[in-house]
């Protein structure tokens, strides 16, 4: 991460927030945290999804690495 880009990113994010909320009148959404029940099938679904996402990530990086 390039630290010289951190300060401009903060400034732009505050300007964007001001533009969206004050100028255009967009209101922020209220999020309610909802967690699924922790059961064995739920844990297995999370593990299965994590393995699939990991394999997809690995395949993507291997593909990009071998493209010249």
N, C-alpha and C positions, 0 to 999 in steps of 0.2 A: 504494500500500500504506500502510495506517495503522500507524505505528510504535508507537502506544500499545497495539495489540493483540498485538504481538510477544511481550512477556514473558508475558502470560497464556497464550498458545498454547504456549510452551515448558513452562510449569508443568503445563498440562493434558496435554501429550504425555508428560511423565515420569510423571505420576500414572497415565495409561492404560497405559503400559509396565509400571509396577510392578504394577498390578492384573492385567494379563494374564499376566505371567510369574511373579510371586510368589504371588498370591492364587489364581488359577485354574489355575496350573501349565501354561500354554501355552508351548510351546518355539518358539524362533525357527527359521525355515526357513533352510537353507543354500543359497545360490544359486550355481550354477556358470555362469560366463560362457561363452556359446557364440556364436560369430560365424559367419555364413555365409561361404562362399568369395566373394571379391570377383571377380566375373566380370561381363561386359557385361550378360547377362540380369538378374542380381541388381541391378545399378545402375539399369537401366531400370525394373525393378519398383519400386524405391524412389522414383525420380523420378515414375513414374506415380501411385503412392500419394500422394506429396507434393502433386502437382497436384490430385488428387481431394479431398484433405483441405483444401487451400487454397480450392478452389471451394466446398466445402460450408461452410466458415467464412465466406466472403464472402457466400454466399447467406443464411446465418443472420443475419449482422449487418445485411444489407440488409433482410431481412424484419422484424427487430425495429425497425429505424430508421423504417420506414414505417408501423408500427402505432401509431396514436394513439387 
